[in-house]
Amino acid sequence: MEMMQNHDDAEREYQTACDLEYRALMGNISMPDWELCNELDQHRSRKAALFMITLASFVITGLVGTVMILPSNED
């Protein structure tokens, strides 16, 4: 859950600082700092990748655990 929250926070931070449509909707029509936007985009990408890896490992662990508890068909 913490990984998902970290990803959401990074996404929200990028959106408020760099997304032109979001900024226009909020009434902020100034140009964003593109260096900061690049850093936030990299941070957002890292958080997304970390979340996806965590999610994938959770699913794989669940599948392996399910397979291990199923009875084997040895005759």
C-alpha contacts under 8 A as a table, 3 or more apart, distances in Angstrom:
res1	aa1	res2	aa2	distance
1	M	4	M	5.16
1	M	5	Q	6.23
2	E	5	Q	5.02
2	E	6	N	6.08
3	M	6	N	5.06
3	M	7	H	6.19
3	M	47	K	7.61
3	M	50	L	7.42
3	M	51	F	5.49
3	M	54	T	7.78
4	M	7	H	5.11
4	M	8	D	6.16
4	M	51	F	6.14
5	Q	8	D	4.99
5	Q	9	D	6.06
6	N	9	D	5.10
6	N	10	A	6.21
6	N	47	K	6.83
7	H	10	A	5.17
7	H	11	E	6.13
7	H	44	R	6.75
7	H	47	K	5.08
7	H	48	A	5.76
7	H	51	F	6.91
8	D	11	E	5.04
8	D	12	R	6.07
9	D	12	R	5.10
9	D	13	E	6.07
10	A	13	E	5.10
10	A	14	Y	6.20
10	A	40	L	7.40
10	A	43	H	6.98
10	A	44	R	5.18
10	A	47	K	7.19
11	E	14	Y	5.21
11	E	15	Q	6.11
11	E	44	R	5.92
12	R	15	Q	4.97
12	R	16	T	6.15
13	E	16	T	5.36
13	E	17	A	6.18
13	E	40	L	7.57
14	Y	17	A	5.25
14	Y	18	C	5.57
14	Y	19	D	6.94
14	Y	37	C	6.86
14	Y	40	L	5.69
14	Y	41	D	6.66
14	Y	44	R	7.36
15	Q	18	C	5.49
15	Q	19	D	4.77
15	Q	22	Y	6.66
15	Q	23	R	7.91
16	T	19	D	6.37
16	T	22	Y	6.72
16	T	23	R	6.37
17	A	23	R	7.52
17	A	32	P	6.53
17	A	37	C	7.07
18	C	23	R	7.47
18	C	32	P	5.65
18	C	33	D	7.62
18	C	34	W	7.72
18	C	37	C	5.69
19	D	22	Y	5.40
19	D	23	R	6.10
20	L	23	R	5.07
20	L	24	A	6.06
20	L	29	I	7.92
21	E	24	A	5.11
21	E	25	L	6.22
22	Y	25	L	5.10
22	Y	26	M	6.27
23	R	26	M	5.09
23	R	27	G	6.25
23	R	28	N	4.99
23	R	29	I	6.47
24	A	27	G	4.99
24	A	28	N	5.34
24	A	29	I	5.46
25	L	28	N	7.48
32	P	37	C	7.40
33	D	36	L	5.42
33	D	37	C	6.23
34	W	37	C	4.75
34	W	38	N	6.12
35	E	38	N	5.17
35	E	39	E	6.43
36	L	39	E	5.12
36	L	40	L	6.09
37	C	40	L	4.99
37	C	41	D	5.93
38	N	41	D	5.03
38	N	42	Q	6.24
39	E	42	Q	5.20
39	E	43	H	6.16
40	L	43	H	4.95
40	L	44	R	5.93
41	D	44	R	4.96
41	D	45	S	6.08
42	Q	45	S	5.04
42	Q	46	R	6.21
43	H	46	R	5.17
43	H	47	K	6.23
44	R	47	K	5.16
44	R	48	A	6.13
45	S	48	A	5.06
45	S	49	A	6.14
46	R	49	A	5.16
46	R	50	L	6.11
47	K	50	L	5.10
47	K	51	F	6.09
48	A	51	F	5.09
48	A	52	M	6.15
49	A	52	M	5.08
49	A	53	I	6.13
50	L	53	I	5.16
50	L	54	T	6.14
51	F	54	T	5.10
51	F	55	L	6.06
52	M	55	L	5.01
52	M	56	A	5.99
53	I	56	A	5.10
53	I	57	S	6.10
54	T	57	S	5.20
54	T	58	F	6.17
55	L	58	F	5.08
55	L	59	V	6.30
56	A	59	V	5.15
56	A	60	I	6.09
57	S	60	I	5.07
57	S	61	T	5.92
58	F	61	T	5.19
58	F	62	G	6.19
59	V	62	G	5.07
59	V	63	L	6.22
60	I	63	L	5.08
60	I	64	V	6.10
61	T	64	V	5.14
61	T	65	G	6.05
62	G	65	G	5.11
62	G	66	T	6.14
63	L	66	T	5.06
63	L	67	V	6.19
64	V	67	V	5.12
64	V	68	M	6.14
65	G	68	M	5.09
65	G	69	I	6.40
66	T	69	I	5.40
66	T	70	L	6.39
67	V	70	L	5.33
68	M	71	P	7.86
